[in-house]
Amino acid sequence: MVSMNWELVGSVAALLTMFGFVPQIFKIYRTESVGDVSFTMLFQFTIGIFLWLLYGIHIQDRILIVANVISFTTLIVVMGLYLKYRKNKLGEAIL
């Protein structure tokens, strides 16, 4: 029976999660548009990542801590870009 290297699986999952929002950052920055981005989703995901970070700190898991610090940082950047480029005209929904 083949033994699974779970640390490798966790590391690959962490890499994918850490940089999952980077393409969105580039797209928002390039187009200066957030029309198709849900702030509610960003906020919810950011809180979830922050809670995963706290959990990683609690159990002292380096992979969880590093992955979620980087993921949290990229989400803060996305949320900042969202707030910068949102259209705040009368009649348009921000969320």
C-alpha positions as CSV (number, residue, x, y, z in Angstrom):
1,M,0.0,0.0,0.0
2,V,1.3,3.5,-0.9
3,S,1.8,5.9,2.0
4,M,0.6,9.4,1.4
5,N,3.0,12.3,2.3
6,W,0.5,14.5,4.1
7,E,3.0,17.3,4.7
8,L,3.5,17.5,0.9
9,V,-0.3,17.6,0.4
10,G,-0.7,20.3,3.0
11,S,2.2,22.3,1.4
12,V,0.6,22.1,-2.1
13,A,-2.8,23.0,-0.7
14,A,-1.2,26.0,1.1
15,L,0.6,27.2,-2.0
16,L,-2.7,27.1,-4.0
17,T,-4.6,28.9,-1.3
18,M,-1.9,31.5,-0.6
19,F,-1.8,32.7,-4.2
20,G,-5.4,32.0,-5.2
21,F,-6.4,35.6,-5.2
22,V,-3.3,37.0,-6.9
23,P,-4.9,36.7,-10.4
24,Q,-7.8,38.7,-9.1
25,I,-5.5,41.4,-7.7
26,F,-3.9,41.7,-11.2
27,K,-7.2,41.8,-12.9
28,I,-8.7,44.5,-10.6
29,Y,-5.5,46.6,-10.8
30,R,-5.3,46.3,-14.6
31,T,-9.0,47.0,-15.3
32,E,-9.6,49.3,-12.4
33,S,-13.0,47.5,-12.1
34,V,-14.6,45.4,-9.4
35,G,-18.0,45.0,-11.0
36,D,-18.0,41.2,-10.9
37,V,-16.4,40.9,-7.5
38,S,-18.6,40.4,-4.4
39,F,-17.3,42.3,-1.3
40,T,-19.4,40.0,0.9
41,M,-17.5,37.0,-0.5
42,L,-14.2,38.7,0.1
43,F,-15.1,39.7,3.6
44,Q,-16.4,36.3,4.5
45,F,-13.3,34.6,3.0
46,T,-11.0,37.0,4.8
47,I,-12.6,36.2,8.2
48,G,-12.4,32.5,7.4
49,I,-8.7,32.8,6.6
50,F,-8.1,34.8,9.8
51,L,-9.8,32.1,11.8
52,W,-7.7,29.4,10.2
53,L,-4.6,31.5,11.1
54,L,-5.7,31.7,14.7
55,Y,-6.3,27.9,14.7
56,G,-2.8,27.4,13.1
57,I,-1.2,29.5,15.8
58,H,-3.2,27.6,18.5
59,I,-2.0,24.2,17.3
60,Q,1.4,25.6,16.3
61,D,1.2,24.3,12.7
62,R,3.8,26.2,10.6
63,I,2.1,25.4,7.3
64,L,-1.2,26.7,8.4
65,I,0.4,29.8,9.9
66,V,2.5,30.8,6.9
67,A,-0.3,29.9,4.4
68,N,-2.9,31.9,6.2
69,V,-0.7,34.9,6.9
70,I,0.0,35.2,3.1
71,S,-3.6,34.4,2.2
72,F,-4.9,37.0,4.7
73,T,-2.5,39.6,3.3
74,T,-3.6,39.0,-0.3
75,L,-7.2,39.2,0.7
76,I,-6.6,42.5,2.5
77,V,-5.0,43.8,-0.8
78,V,-8.0,42.6,-2.8
79,M,-10.4,44.3,-0.4
80,G,-8.4,47.5,-0.5
81,L,-8.5,47.5,-4.3
82,Y,-12.2,46.7,-4.1
83,L,-12.8,49.8,-1.9
84,K,-10.6,51.9,-4.2
85,Y,-12.2,51.0,-7.5
86,R,-15.9,50.4,-6.5
87,K,-18.4,52.6,-8.1
88,N,-20.3,54.5,-5.5
89,K,-22.9,56.2,-7.6
90,L,-26.5,56.7,-6.5
91,G,-28.5,53.6,-7.3
92,E,-25.5,51.2,-7.6
93,A,-25.1,48.5,-5.0
94,I,-21.7,48.4,-3.3
95,L,-22.1,44.7,-2.4
